[in-house]
Structures are given as C-alpha cells and as structure tokens.
C-alpha cells in the first residue's frame, strides 16, 4: 500500500557502518580462480575509498548487501541506504549517476551480484559539480576494468520468507567486440510487503485507536540496455535505456477503530468502526539518455554532454470504506465510502554539459551547466458516499454523494551552472573551492470546480521564481603517512518531490489521513564536516547540518475550524506535508576496523552520538486555511522545540571459517537510541543479522537471517502541551530468511560498458 505516512522518513540518518581491512603490503594470491587483493579504507581528497577488489566478501553477495557493510553506510529499513550524518545517499556507478528511480534502483542493487566491484567511494559532502539536494551524499561504485573481448554475465535467484514468501531473479550480460560494448540486465520478482499498525491519537477529551494490518502485493520487472561505441581513440557515443514497471493490485488496509468521546451531555461514549480499504496501483518509469564524451589531452581533460528524456506514469485507484457494526455486529454495513482515482504523469527533458581542464601543475578547472524542463499532470477524482440507515430496522434510506475533482498541473524549469577549482599544493595538502548558481521558475495550477464551499479555491495559481548561490569549500591535509585531516563546507537546496506538491489526500481511516501540499517551497541546507583518520583504520567524523524551512510531515489534530468559522463535530488527524521551521543535526562518530588472526576475523565497529535541535510551529492547514480547536473551541498549535541526544553503535563482522576462503560467517548488529524527530520521540531501534556463505567455483550459496530478535520495530510517541497526543507503532516484519544462489559465466575479463550519467537523474530522484 503506497500510503505515505512518512514512516520511511523517520529512520535514523546518523547510522554509520565502519568496515575496512588494513594490512601491510602483501603478494596477490589466486585461490580457486578468484584474485584476492588488499582491502583498504582511506581518505582521498573529497571522498572515502573502500577497496573491495575481488574479495570473497563480495563474491556471492548482492551489491546492496556489500553496500550495507561499507564504512559510513547503513540501512535500518533494508530499502534506503544512508551515509553517516546524511538524509539520503545518491548512487553513482563509475562516476555517473544511476539512471533509475528510487524503487527500481533498490531492486536493481538487490538483484545485482557484487563480484565485479573494484571499490566503493563515499562522498559525504559533494562538490559543486554534483547535482544533489539537501544534505545528500554520494555512493560511487567503481567497477573492475576488463580489457579483452567476449561475453560474460551473472544469474541470481533468491527466495525470502518473512510473514509471506517472496522470490526474485536477475540476469545480466556484458558483450564487447572491438569498439562496441553492450550491457543488459533483466530482473524481476514478486512479494507482499506486510505491515502491522497501532495508531493512537486524541486529546484530553477524545481518544481514538486503530489497530490492524496492511498487505501490499507487488510484481516488478525492469532492466536496462547500454550501448557504447568508440568513435575515435578519444571520443565515445553512448545510448542508455532504463525501464521499470510495478503492479500492486489488491493492496489492503484492515483496521479496527475505537473512538471514545463525550456526547452532548458530557458522558463518554465508545463507538467502534472498521476501516477496509483496497487499492490497485501500477507505475511505469522509462528513460533514454544520449551521451557524448571526448578526451582532450593525456592529463584527463575532457568534455561531456548529455541529453535525456524521462516519462513516469502512475495510476492508482483506491476504495476506502468505513464499516459500521450493524445489527449483527459483523461490520458488514457501510457507513461511508471514498473512491479515489489518483493518476500522475511526469514528463522531463534534461541536458547537461561539463568541461574539465587539467594542468600539469596539479590544478584542475571545471565548469558546466544543466537544464531541466518538467511537467506533471495530476487529474484526481474523489467520490464520497455517505450511507443513511433507518435506526430501527437498519434498512438503507439514502446515499449522499459528494464529488471532488482536482486537476493539478505543475511546470518547472531549472537552469544551473557551476565552476570548481581544485589544486594539489603538495603531496600533503590539497584543496577545492566551487559554487553553483541555480535559477528555478515554477507554476502550479489547481482547478477544483466542485469545491463550492470555498469558491476562492476553485482555481489556484502558485508561481515561484527564485535564484540560489551555493558555495562549496574543502581541503585535505596528510600530516604524515599515518594521520590525515580534512574539512568540507557545502550549501544545498531541497526541492519538494512532485508527489508532495500534488494536493491530494491518502486515507488511512476516514478521519486519519495524509495531505499533500502544492504550497511547499524549497528548503536550504548548510553542511560542515571535519574528519580525522589514523592509519586508515581509525576515524573520527564531526558533522553539523542546518536545515532552513525543512520539508516534512506534521500531524495537525483536533476539531476542524473552517475559514468561515464552522467547527466540525469529529476529531481529525491530518499528516500535512509542509515547511516546518528549522532544524539542526550534530553528530560525532568514532570508528575502528581491524583484522585479526591472519584475517580470519574482520572486525568493524563504531559508536557515536547525534544531537538534534528541532524548532517548528504549525497552527493552520496551508492547503485549506483550516485551523484546529479543542472541544471548547480553544485553538490548537502543533509545536516541536525539543532537543534530543542519542547514542549509536554498529558492528559488522566477517569470520572466515576455512583456510581455502570458501566459507564465511557474517554477524552484524546495530543499535539506535531514542531521539526526537518531527513526528515525536522515536524509540530505540536495533537489529541482529546473521549470514552464512559458501563459494564453490563459479557458484555461491548464501543464507541470510535478518532481525533475528525482531527488535527493528518503529515506535513514535508525541505529547503536546495542548493535551494532544499521537502514537504510532509500525512493524514491517523485517525478520526474514533469504536463500540465494548465484552463478557467474563467460569471459571474466570482458570490459564493462561505460555507465553514463543521464541528464534527467536529478529529476528522477523527485518522482518517489
């Protein structure tokens, strides 16, 4: 069920995994056809580098599994990768941003074997040349270089059991002949995403509770085709096509609702209803990118140009029902029905150019620009049906129908330009300075002819034009061969995702729903980071982020008071997407990585603290102008001025079980202390994961058990001075067992096709 209650956004962004293997210079060994080299985690200029090479740790794993064990990376939901101190991680491959939306990218990483990865680069504070937003960091996956002609590929099958069973499969092939390179991937699967909820909210006078389950069946298929042709010794032309389709039919919400509130005489009364919702949804994401690159000299100077077209379509129909007990108390009587038809179509054309000039004195000058033109079309249709019954015999008397049509069109043009100067002053000291200048022009129009209660909202025009200057600075100083210190500063914007702007409601229950907001404006983020490393095995990272006009989801609760002064008779909870004040995040992370007993044990451990300062206030629904009052008519204001300090510890460990390096045991653990977020106090989270893996020639068999103790369950609690409270408990059944089988075939020396950054990648990240 694609109900955006923002559970995903509450997961702690400060988790950090530290995994690195440092050893003295050793000779390369060949074991059963697998070349093993050193693993090194080190700081280079503006990034951390984790050299995984052809390690057996990578063999048989998926790319997603390998990223989870990479230093500074983490995931608490097994879907979203995060960098320490960052809200999000953008995936690059060979220096090019992946041309996929968030959902298909996750599935791609989980179905792609990790054997071909040479190293992973973690850029915690990206430079001006990167198109990233907010406090996003970058994960750059560098593939191995393979020089000879031929064909190679991988096949992988996996089966996962949690509450339900899920299966996935993927097939990848690479072909190179002379100047032509082709790579292709096809992956798919089906699964049911289960969730259970306990939702409690109310005031000192009203209590409301909803308990039940959400089941979301999914069928996915996707893939890519990359064609790269070498025009001359210095120039290449590449065409990339990515496609992803998801079908999610018969997603269901089944909640039992209990409402306790005083009647007209002040006597508490208890009523029970049942929410039974069904949703059918499908979405398609297709993009094509044309890339031209020419090398200008032997130093690495080059010119790069991209042109891309993206089309994203989502079709969603939901049938939301509030069921009454009825005469037989079987909740078969419909009290209210809301049917929603919520399509979304996004078209985008993008272009980028980059010019990089390198000089012999270790000086690099870069300049470039980008253009994005996007149009989203959201033609939403809602039908509300109120059923009236004879109280004596329960027979249906009438049905009151209320249509609600909203056609929201959003046009956006973004113009950007950047310049960076990078200089290596000596073997010890290097620095980089840069800036981006971005111009954003947008126009949103919302037509709602059915809104007769608020004629002023029948046609709304929302125009925004703003310019932003975004500076960047970093330096790196190697004190000696054992000690390294670096500092980075960056300023970024965070534009709202397209679905956040579409003014629709997604119903959990009749009086508990999420509300998107076309008036959300872009927010600003300022990041600072200081890093110290010792012997490439110990590191200390100090991070500070300041968010201005942050975009988040805020719960407004009470009796709705309309602009005309009318007060409703039912307590309502709206999770409203809006700009909610400012926020600061500060973290200090200390990590260590060591190998013991001749590399039979690789221990990765780190611990740290994160301090959050929240400063937000909201008293009005920005989409309607409604305010909220208590039973006596007193205004209710939602505030979050809470500070919190939380403790984090993570440990990822690999144990080699035999001399031939074919059996491996993995033991991973994380703990996140409770902390204050926008929705309230997030209680502690932890998870213990175990894995066993066997490598045998070209085959790898693995068993992974996640969340063994079933402790990775989200709980949020919020109490307001007004007497309002809100409680969420969300169990996503993360305890699971996955069995996988991977087979690699063909010429292992086949050179990979260049992975090209599409011009539309910055837009794709905003479709989800």
URBELQUI-V335699 format. One record per residue. N is the residue number from 1. RES is the residue in one small letter. SS is DSSP state (h for helix, s for strand, l for the rest). PSI is psi in degrees with one decimal (* if undefined). OMEGA is omega in radians with two decimals (none if undefined). Layout:
[[N RES SS PSI OMEGA] [N RES SS PSI OMEGA]]
This chain:
[[1 x l 122.7 -3.09] [2 x l 49.4 3.13] [3 x l 109.3 -3.01] [4 x l 69.9 3.13] [5 x l 3.8 3.07] [6 x l 25.8 3.01] [7 x l -37.1 -3.11] [8 x h -31.4 -3.05] [9 x h -10.3 -3.07] [10 x h -9.6 -3.06] [11 x l 140.1 -2.97] [12 x l 123.1 -3.08] [13 x l -4.7 -3.07] [14 x l 4.4 3.12] [15 x l 144.7 3.09] [16 x l 130.9 3.05] [17 x s 132.1 3.12] [18 x l 111.3 3.11] [19 x l 123.3 -3.11] [20 x l 139.7 3.14] [21 x l 115.8 -3.12] [22 x l 127.6 3.09] [23 x l 159.9 3.10] [24 x l 167.4 -3.12] [25 x l 126.0 -3.13] [26 x l 161.6 3.10] [27 x l 144.1 3.08] [28 x l 137.4 -3.13] [29 x s 151.3 3.07] [30 x s 120.6 -3.12] [31 x s 114.0 3.11] [32 x l 43.6 3.06] [33 x l 0.2 3.13] [34 x s 122.6 3.14] [35 x s 123.1 -3.12] [36 x s 130.1 3.09] [37 x l 175.5 -3.13] [38 x l 148.4 2.93] [39 x l 129.2 -3.09] [40 x l 135.1 3.02] [41 x s 116.7 -3.04] [42 x s 165.2 3.13] [43 x s 126.0 3.09] [44 x s 113.8 3.09] [45 x l -108.7 -3.04] [46 x l 15.2 -3.05] [47 x s 160.2 2.98] [48 x s 140.5 -3.09] [49 x s 125.9 3.11] [50 x s 107.4 -3.06] [51 x s 100.8 -3.11] [52 x l -22.6 3.11] [53 x l -133.9 -3.10] [54 x l 34.9 -3.09] [55 x l 143.3 3.04] [56 x l -18.9 3.07] [57 x l -34.4 3.12] [58 x l -34.7 -3.05] [59 x l 129.0 3.11] [60 x l -14.4 3.09] [61 x l 163.2 2.95] [62 x s 163.6 3.08] [63 x h -37.3 3.13] [64 x h -42.5 3.11] [65 x h -41.1 -3.13] [66 x h -40.0 3.13] [67 x h -35.2 3.12] [68 x h -26.4 -3.11] [69 x l 7.3 3.14] [70 x l 139.0 3.10] [71 x l 139.3 3.08] [72 x l -3.5 -3.13] [73 x s 152.0 -3.14] [74 x s 164.8 2.97] [75 x l 138.0 3.06] [76 x l -12.9 -3.12] [77 x l 3.5 -3.14] [78 x l 24.2 3.12] [79 x l -44.2 -3.00] [80 x l 124.4 3.06] [81 x l 137.9 -3.13] [82 x s 150.6 3.06] [83 x s 144.1 -3.12] [84 x l 126.4 3.11] [85 x l 6.7 -3.08] [86 x l 153.1 3.10] [87 x l -29.4 -2.99] [88 x l 161.8 3.10] [89 x s 126.4 3.10] [90 x s 130.4 -3.07] [91 x s 127.5 3.00] [92 x s 152.3 3.02] [93 x s 121.7 -3.09] [94 x l 42.5 3.08] [95 x l 5.3 -3.12] [96 x s 133.7 -3.13] [97 x s 136.6 -3.13] [98 x l 137.4 -3.03] [99 x l 58.6 -3.13] [100 x l 153.2 3.01] [101 x l 171.8 -2.97] [102 x h -43.5 -3.07] [103 x h -46.5 -3.13] [104 x h -31.9 3.12] [105 x h -42.7 3.10] [106 x h -46.7 3.13] [107 x h -37.7 3.12] [108 x h -46.2 -3.13] [109 x h -33.7 -3.12] [110 x h -15.0 -3.11] [111 x l 8.6 -3.14] [112 x l 120.5 3.10] [113 x s 150.4 -3.01] [114 x l 5.6 -3.05] [115 x l -27.9 -3.02] [116 x l 9.5 -3.12] [117 x s 129.0 3.09] [118 x s -48.6 3.14] [119 x s 163.8 3.12] [120 x s 126.6 3.12] [121 x s 131.6 3.13] [122 x s 113.3 -3.13] [123 x s 99.9 -3.04] [124 x l -33.4 3.12] [125 x l 91.9 -3.06] [126 x l 148.8 3.13] [127 x l 179.1 -3.06] [128 x l -22.5 -3.11] [129 x l -14.0 -3.10] [130 x l 136.3 3.08] [131 x l 85.0 3.09] [132 x l 164.0 -3.08] [133 x l 161.3 3.05] [134 x l -133.9 3.14] [135 x l 27.4 -3.13] [136 x l 142.4 2.98] [137 x s 177.2 -3.07] [138 x s 135.3 2.97] [139 x s 112.8 -3.13] [140 x s 115.6 3.14] [141 x s 116.2 -3.13] [142 x s 119.3 -3.11] [143 x s 157.0 3.11] [144 x l 148.2 3.09] [145 x l 125.0 -3.13] [146 x l 126.9 -2.84] [147 x l -26.0 -2.97] [148 x s 160.8 3.10] [149 x l 162.0 3.09] [150 x s -167.0 -3.10] [151 x s 140.3 3.05] [152 x s 166.8 3.13] [153 x s 179.3 3.13] [154 x s 147.7 2.98] [155 x s 138.3 -3.12] [156 x s 137.3 3.07] [157 x s 141.8 3.13] [158 x s 154.4 3.09] [159 x s 131.2 -3.08] [160 x s 137.8 3.11] [161 x s 117.6 2.89] [162 x l -115.8 3.01] [163 x l -35.6 3.10] [164 x l 175.6 3.13] [165 x s 144.6 3.13] [166 x s 147.5 3.12] [167 x s 146.0 3.14] [168 x s 152.4 3.10] [169 x s 151.2 3.10] [170 x s 153.0 3.09] [171 x s 125.7 3.14] [172 x s 142.0 3.12] [173 x s 143.6 3.10] [174 x s 134.9 -3.12] [175 x s 134.4 3.06] [176 x s 132.5 3.07] [177 x s 110.4 -3.14] [178 x l -114.9 -3.06] [179 x l -6.1 -3.05] [180 x s 132.0 3.05] [181 x s 137.0 3.13] [182 x s 133.7 3.01] [183 x s 145.0 -3.11] [184 x s 152.0 3.11] [185 x s 140.5 3.03] [186 x s 125.8 3.13] [187 x s 153.9 -3.13] [188 x s 174.7 3.13] [189 x s 179.9 3.07] [190 x s 146.3 -3.11] [191 x s 164.5 3.03] [192 x s 118.2 3.09] [193 x s 108.4 -3.12] [194 x s 148.3 3.03] [195 x s 147.2 2.97] [196 x s 143.6 -3.06] [197 x s 144.1 2.80] [198 x s 116.0 -3.12] [199 x s 120.7 3.08] [200 x s 134.4 3.07] [201 x s 163.8 3.12] [202 x s -166.2 3.12] [203 x l -170.0 3.06] [204 x l -5.1 -3.13] [205 x l -19.9 -3.05] [206 x l 137.4 3.10] [207 x s 131.4 -3.12] [208 x s 133.9 3.13] [209 x s 137.7 3.06] [210 x s 128.4 -3.10] [211 x s 131.5 3.10] [212 x s -160.0 -2.97] [213 x s 153.6 2.98] [214 x s 128.4 3.07] [215 x s 126.6 -3.04] [216 x s 93.9 3.09] [217 x s 140.0 -3.13] [218 x s 138.8 2.94] [219 x s 126.4 -3.04] [220 x s 143.2 2.96] [221 x s 138.0 -3.11] [222 x s 177.3 3.12] [223 x s -174.6 3.14] [224 x s 161.4 3.04] [225 x s 120.7 3.12] [226 x s 128.5 3.10] [227 x s 123.8 -3.07] [228 x s 126.3 -3.13] [229 x s 130.7 3.14] [230 x s 106.7 -3.11] [231 x l -48.1 3.10] [232 x l -174.8 3.11] [233 x l -21.5 -3.06] [234 x l -10.1 -3.04] [235 x s 148.3 3.13] [236 x s 150.0 3.03] [237 x s 132.5 -3.07] [238 x s 144.1 3.07] [239 x s 128.4 -3.12] [240 x s 137.8 3.07] [241 x s 128.7 3.11] [242 x s 141.8 -3.14] [243 x s 143.7 3.11] [244 x s 137.0 3.11] [245 x s 139.7 3.12] [246 x s 135.3 3.07] [247 x s 121.0 -3.10] [248 x s 83.9 -3.12] [249 x s 146.7 3.10] [250 x s 37.0 2.95] [251 x s 138.4 -3.02] [252 x s 146.1 2.93] [253 x s 127.0 3.12] [254 x s 104.6 -3.07] [255 x s 139.8 3.05] [256 x s 121.8 -3.00] [257 x s 135.2 3.07] [258 x s 124.4 -3.13] [259 x s 124.8 3.09] [260 x s 119.1 3.14] [261 x s 157.3 -3.13] [262 x s 145.4 3.05] [263 x l -168.3 -3.10] [264 x l -24.1 -3.13] [265 x l 3.5 3.13] [266 x l 8.9 3.14] [267 x l 131.7 -3.13] [268 x s 131.8 3.09] [269 x s 145.1 -3.14] [270 x s 127.7 3.07] [271 x s 148.7 -3.13] [272 x s 137.6 3.01] [273 x s 172.5 3.09] [274 x s 132.3 3.07] [275 x s 121.4 3.11] [276 x s 102.6 -3.10] [277 x s 147.3 3.08] [278 x s 137.9 -3.11] [279 x s 136.9 2.98] [280 x s 126.6 -3.11] [281 x s 150.9 3.02] [282 x s 148.2 3.10] [283 x s 152.6 -3.10] [284 x s 137.7 3.12] [285 x s 115.8 3.13] [286 x s 137.8 3.11] [287 x s 150.9 3.09] [288 x s 141.9 -3.08] [289 x s 133.3 3.07] [290 x s 127.4 -3.06] [291 x s 138.3 3.02] [292 x s 130.5 -3.14] [293 x s 135.9 3.09] [294 x s 131.7 3.08] [295 x s 132.1 -3.00] [296 x l -24.7 3.13] [297 x l 179.9 -3.10] [298 x l -9.8 -3.13] [299 x l -14.1 -3.13] [300 x l 6.4 3.06] [301 x l 144.8 -3.10] [302 x s 163.8 3.03] [303 x s 137.3 -3.06] [304 x s 135.8 3.11] [305 x s 141.4 3.13] [306 x s 145.8 2.96] [307 x s 132.6 -3.03] [308 x s 152.7 3.03] [309 x s 134.1 -3.11] [310 x s 135.7 2.99] [311 x s 127.1 -3.13] [312 x s 130.4 3.13] [313 x s 133.9 3.03] [314 x s 132.4 3.12] [315 x s 125.2 -3.04] [316 x s 125.5 3.06] [317 x s 128.1 -3.12] [318 x s 144.9 3.10] [319 x s 103.8 -3.04] [320 x s 125.0 -3.04] [321 x s 132.9 2.96] [322 x s 114.2 -3.04] [323 x s 134.9 3.12] [324 x s 157.3 -3.11] [325 x l -37.6 -3.09] [326 x l 176.4 -3.08] [327 x l -33.5 -3.11] [328 x l 2.2 3.09] [329 x l 33.3 3.14] [330 x l 8.0 3.11] [331 x l 41.5 3.10] [332 x l -0.3 -3.11] [333 x s 126.2 -3.13] [334 x s 125.7 3.05] [335 x s -40.5 3.12] [336 x s 142.0 3.12] [337 x s 135.4 3.05] [338 x s 114.4 3.06] [339 x s 131.8 -3.11] [340 x s 132.1 3.01] [341 x s 108.7 -2.98] [342 x s 85.5 3.05] [343 x l 155.2 3.02] [344 x s 128.1 3.12] [345 x s 127.7 -3.13] [346 x s 125.7 3.04] [347 x s 134.4 -3.11] [348 x s 134.9 2.95] [349 x s 133.9 -3.06] [350 x s 151.6 3.05] [351 x s 143.3 3.09] [352 x s 148.9 3.00] [353 x s 142.4 3.13] [354 x s 133.8 3.07] [355 x s 123.1 -3.11] [356 x s 121.9 3.13] [357 x s 120.7 3.11] [358 x s 142.1 -3.13] [359 x s 161.1 -3.06] [360 x l -20.1 -3.12] [361 x l 28.6 3.10] [362 x l 37.5 3.09] [363 x s 135.1 -3.13] [364 x s 130.0 3.09] [365 x s 128.3 -3.14] [366 x s 140.2 3.09] [367 x s 148.3 -3.12] [368 x s 179.8 -3.14] [369 x s 169.5 3.13] [370 x s 156.2 3.08] [371 x s 131.6 3.10] [372 x s 128.4 3.06] [373 x s 118.1 -3.03] [374 x s 140.5 3.02] [375 x s 126.5 3.06] [376 x s 140.4 -3.12] [377 x s 116.5 -3.10] [378 x s 105.1 -3.11] [379 x s 88.0 -3.00] [380 x s 137.5 3.10] [381 x s 122.4 3.08] [382 x s 138.2 3.03] [383 x s 120.8 3.11] [384 x s 132.7 3.14] [385 x s 123.0 3.07] [386 x s 122.9 -3.10] [387 x s 128.7 3.13] [388 x s 133.5 -3.07] [389 x s 152.0 3.00] [390 x l 119.8 -3.07] [391 x l -20.7 -3.09] [392 x l -47.3 -3.09] [393 x l -5.5 3.10] [394 x l 8.6 3.14] [395 x l 146.2 3.13] [396 x s 129.5 3.12] [397 x s -50.3 -3.07] [398 x s 166.0 3.07] [399 x s 120.9 3.07] [400 x s 127.1 -3.08] [401 x s 136.0 3.10] [402 x s 109.0 3.09] [403 x s 153.2 3.12] [404 x s 106.0 -3.11] [405 x s 129.0 3.08] [406 x s 121.3 3.08] [407 x s 108.3 -3.08] [408 x s 122.6 3.10] [409 x s 131.0 -3.10] [410 x s 121.9 3.08] [411 x s 134.8 -3.09] [412 x s 133.1 3.02] [413 x s 130.2 3.13] [414 x s 127.2 3.06] [415 x s 128.8 -3.11] [416 x s 148.3 3.07] [417 x s 146.9 -3.14] [418 x s 160.4 3.01] [419 x s 137.5 3.09] [420 x s 145.9 3.06] [421 x s 124.4 -3.11] [422 x s 134.0 -3.06] [423 x s 131.1 2.99] [424 x s 104.3 -3.04] [425 x l -30.9 3.12] [426 x l -178.5 3.09] [427 x l -16.9 -3.09] [428 x l -30.9 -2.96] [429 x s 133.2 3.06] [430 x s 154.5 -3.12] [431 x s 162.4 -3.11] [432 x s 134.8 3.10] [433 x s 144.1 -3.11] [434 x s 177.3 3.12] [435 x s 149.6 2.99] [436 x s 145.9 3.00] [437 x s 122.4 -3.05] [438 x s 137.4 3.07] [439 x s 125.6 -3.14] [440 x s 124.3 3.04] [441 x s 123.2 -3.11] [442 x s 151.5 3.09] [443 x s 121.2 3.06] [444 x s 131.3 3.09] [445 x s 129.3 3.14] [446 x s 117.2 3.11] [447 x s 122.9 3.14] [448 x l 80.1 -3.09] [449 x l -16.3 -3.11] [450 x l -6.8 -3.10] [451 x l 76.0 -3.12] [452 x l -20.4 3.13] [453 x l -29.2 3.13] [454 x l 81.1 -3.11] [455 x h -28.8 -3.12] [456 x h -15.8 -3.13] [457 x h 4.7 3.14] [458 x l -31.0 3.06] [459 x s 114.6 -3.13] [460 x s 139.6 3.14] [461 x s 119.3 -3.06] [462 x s 107.0 -3.08] [463 x s 132.1 3.12] [464 x s 132.9 3.05] [465 x s 120.7 -3.13] [466 x s 150.3 3.12] [467 x s 146.1 -3.11] [468 x s 132.3 3.03] [469 x s 122.3 -2.97] [470 x s 96.6 -3.12] [471 x s 161.8 3.13] [472 x s 143.2 3.13] [473 x s 138.8 3.05] [474 x s 154.1 2.99] [475 x s 156.2 3.14] [476 x s 128.2 -3.11] [477 x s 117.1 3.07] [478 x s 101.3 -3.09] [479 x l -45.9 3.01] [480 x l -167.9 -3.07] [481 x l -4.1 -3.14] [482 x l -20.5 -3.02] [483 x s 134.5 -3.13] [484 x s 139.0 3.12] [485 x s 142.1 -3.13] [486 x s 156.8 3.13] [487 x s 143.4 3.11] [488 x s 144.3 3.00] [489 x s 138.4 -3.13] [490 x s 145.6 3.01] [491 x s 138.9 -3.07] [492 x s 166.6 3.01] [493 x s 160.1 3.02] [494 x s 102.7 3.10] [495 x l 147.4 3.14] [496 x l 145.6 3.03] [497 x l 157.7 -3.06] [498 x h -34.6 3.12] [499 x h -27.3 3.12] [500 x h -27.6 -3.10] [501 x h -20.2 -3.10] [502 x l 113.3 -2.98] [503 x l 71.1 3.13] [504 x l 162.4 3.05] [505 x s 140.6 3.01] [506 x s 117.0 -2.96] [507 x s 130.0 2.94] [508 x s -54.7 2.92] [509 x s 179.0 -3.10] [510 x l -36.6 -3.08] [511 x l 19.5 3.14] [512 x s 105.1 -3.03] [513 x s 165.3 3.07] [514 x s 149.4 -3.07] [515 x s 115.7 3.05] [516 x l 170.1 -2.91] [517 x l 111.5 3.14] [518 x l -8.7 -3.11] [519 x l 1.4 3.12] [520 x l 132.8 3.12] [521 x l 165.7 -3.13] [522 x l 146.4 3.09] [523 x s 166.9 -3.13] [524 x s 147.1 3.14] [525 x s 137.8 3.10] [526 x s 122.0 -3.04] [527 x s 139.3 3.00] [528 x s 143.4 -3.13] [529 x s 132.2 3.08] [530 x s 127.7 -3.05] [531 x s 136.5 3.02] [532 x s 132.4 3.12] [533 x s 143.2 3.14] [534 x s 121.3 3.11] [535 x l 25.5 -3.12] [536 x l 20.3 3.13] [537 x l -20.4 -3.13] [538 x s 138.9 3.11] [539 x s 150.0 3.05] [540 x s 125.1 -3.13] [541 x s 122.3 3.06] [542 x s 127.4 -3.04] [543 x s 140.8 3.04] [544 x s 129.9 3.10] [545 x s 135.0 3.10] [546 x s 122.9 -3.11] [547 x s 123.4 3.13] [548 x s 129.3 -3.09] [549 x l 46.5 -3.06] [550 x l 144.8 3.12] [551 x s 121.4 -3.11] [552 x s -173.4 -3.12] [553 x s 127.5 -3.02] [554 x s 130.9 3.11] [555 x s 114.7 3.00] [556 x s 131.4 -2.98] [557 x s 144.1 3.07] [558 x s -162.2 3.06] [559 x s 128.0 -3.01] [560 x s 127.2 3.05] [561 x s 111.2 -3.09] [562 x l 170.2 -3.13] [563 x l -32.0 -3.14] [564 x l 2.8 3.10] [565 x l -6.2 3.12] [566 x l 134.9 -3.14] [567 x s 129.7 3.14] [568 x s 167.3 -3.10] [569 x s 1.7 -3.06] [570 x s 133.9 3.05] [571 x s 128.8 -3.04] [572 x s 144.1 3.04] [573 x s 116.7 3.11] [574 x s 124.6 2.98] [575 x s 104.0 -2.97] [576 x s 127.7 3.05] [577 x s 125.2 -3.07] [578 x s 175.1 2.96] [579 x s 121.6 -2.98] [580 x l 77.4 3.00] [581 x l -152.9 -3.09] [582 x s 163.1 -3.13] [583 x s 146.3 3.04] [584 x s 140.9 3.05] [585 x s 127.3 3.09] [586 x s 136.5 -3.12] [587 x s 151.9 3.04] [588 x s 118.2 -3.07] [589 x s 127.7 3.12] [590 x s 124.6 -3.07] [591 x s 155.9 3.09] [592 x s 141.7 3.05] [593 x s 129.8 -3.13] [594 x s 148.0 3.00] [595 x s 136.4 -3.10] [596 x s 161.6 3.01] [597 x l 52.3 3.11] [598 x l 42.2 3.08] [599 x l 17.9 3.01] [600 x l -27.3 3.10] [601 x s 124.8 3.00] [602 x s 112.7 -3.07] [603 x s 125.4 3.10] [604 x s 116.5 -3.05] [605 x s 139.0 2.96] [606 x s 159.3 -3.13] [607 x s 155.5 -3.14] [608 x s -177.7 3.13] [609 x s 151.5 3.04] [610 x s 134.4 -3.13] [611 x s 123.5 3.14] [612 x s 137.0 3.04] [613 x s 111.9 -3.12] [614 x s 142.3 -3.12] [615 x s 83.6 -3.11] [616 x s 147.8 3.12] [617 x s 137.6 3.10] [618 x s 131.6 3.12] [619 x l -2.7 -3.06] [620 x s 138.3 3.01] [621 x l 111.0 -3.05] [622 x l -14.3 -3.12] [623 x l -25.3 -3.06] [624 x l -19.0 -3.03] [625 x l 1.0 3.12] [626 x l 144.6 2.95] [627 x s 173.3 -3.09] [628 x s 138.4 -3.12] [629 x s 163.6 3.07] [630 x l -172.9 -3.07] [631 x l -27.5 -3.12] [632 x l 3.9 3.11] [633 x l 6.4 3.13] [634 x l 136.5 -3.10] [635 x s 146.3 3.13] [636 x l 131.1 3.13] [637 x l 131.0 3.06] [638 x s 125.4 -3.13] [639 x s 150.4 3.02] [640 x s 92.1 3.10] [641 x l 34.2 -3.01] [642 x l 139.3 3.02] [643 x s 146.1 3.11] [644 x s 148.1 3.07] [645 x s 126.4 -3.07] [646 x s 152.3 -3.12] [647 x s 141.3 -3.11] [648 x s 136.9 3.02] [649 x s 136.0 3.08] [650 x s 150.1 3.13] [651 x s 115.7 3.08] [652 x s 122.7 -3.00] [653 x s 137.1 3.09] [654 x s 128.1 -3.12] [655 x s 119.0 3.07] [656 x s 128.4 -2.99] [657 x l -9.8 -3.12] [658 x l 164.0 -3.12] [659 x l -31.9 -3.09] [660 x l -3.8 3.13] [661 x l 50.2 3.10] [662 x l -19.0 3.12] [663 x s 133.0 -3.12] [664 x s 140.1 3.06] [665 x s 132.5 3.10] [666 x s 134.5 3.09] [667 x s 112.0 -3.09] [668 x s 143.2 -3.10] [669 x s 141.6 2.96] [670 x s 152.5 3.07] [671 x s 130.6 3.10] [672 x s 120.3 3.11] [673 x l 163.5 3.13] [674 x l 148.9 -3.12] [675 x s 156.0 3.14] [676 x s 128.7 3.03] [677 x s -173.0 -3.04] [678 x l -36.6 -3.07] [679 x l -7.9 -3.12] [680 x s -154.7 -3.13] [681 x s 115.6 3.07] [682 x s 120.0 -3.13] [683 x l 167.6 -3.01] [684 x l 150.6 3.10] [685 x s 145.4 3.00] [686 x s 160.0 -3.13] [687 x s 139.1 3.01] [688 x s 121.9 -3.12] [689 x s 138.2 3.13] [690 x s 149.3 3.10] [691 x s 151.8 3.04] [692 x s 136.0 -3.04] [693 x s 140.7 3.10] [694 x s 122.0 3.05] [695 x s 129.8 3.14] [696 x s 103.0 -3.07] [697 x l -120.7 -3.11] [698 x l 5.1 -3.11] [699 x s 147.1 3.03] [700 x s 128.2 3.10] [701 x s 133.0 -3.08] [702 x s 147.7 3.04] [703 x s 125.6 3.12] [704 x s 132.3 3.05] [705 x s 115.7 -3.10] [706 x s 145.9 3.09] [707 x l 58.1 -3.05] [708 x l -40.7 -3.06] [709 x l 0.5 -3.11] [710 x l 56.1 -3.13] [711 x l -2.0 -3.12] [712 x l 69.6 -3.11] [713 x l 131.2 -3.05] [714 x s 130.8 3.00] [715 x s 129.5 3.12] [716 x s 136.2 -3.13] [717 x s 134.2 -3.12] [718 x s 129.2 3.07] [719 x s 129.5 -3.13] [720 x l 154.1 3.11] [721 x l -23.6 -3.14] [722 x l -10.4 -3.06] [723 x l -9.9 3.09] [724 x l 144.9 3.03] [725 x s 158.0 -3.12] [726 x s 131.5 -3.11] [727 x s 134.0 3.10] [728 x s 129.6 2.96] [729 x s 121.5 -3.04] [730 x s 114.4 3.11] [731 x s 115.2 -3.13] [732 x l 14.7 3.08] [733 x l 55.7 -3.12] [734 x l -13.5 3.03] [735 x l 119.8 -3.05] [736 x s 160.5 3.05] [737 x s 125.9 3.13] [738 x s 128.4 3.07] [739 x s 128.0 -3.08] [740 x s 151.9 3.10] [741 x s 126.9 -3.09] [742 x s 137.5 3.10] [743 x s 129.2 3.09] [744 x s 138.3 -3.07] [745 x s 165.2 3.01] [746 x s -167.8 -3.11] [747 x l 111.3 -3.07] [748 x l -6.9 -3.12] [749 x l 9.7 -3.14] [750 x s 130.7 3.14] [751 x l 133.1 -3.13] [752 x l 146.5 2.99] [753 x l 143.8 3.09] [754 x l 134.2 3.02] [755 x l 123.6 -2.97] [756 x l 133.5 3.03] [757 x l 122.9 3.11] [758 x l 148.9 -3.13] [759 x l -21.1 -3.07] [760 x l 6.3 -3.03] [761 x h -39.5 -3.14] [762 x h -30.4 3.11] [763 x h -37.4 -3.09] [764 x h -35.4 -3.12] [765 x l -14.5 -3.12] [766 x l 2.8 3.11] [767 x l -12.7 -3.09] [768 x l * none]]
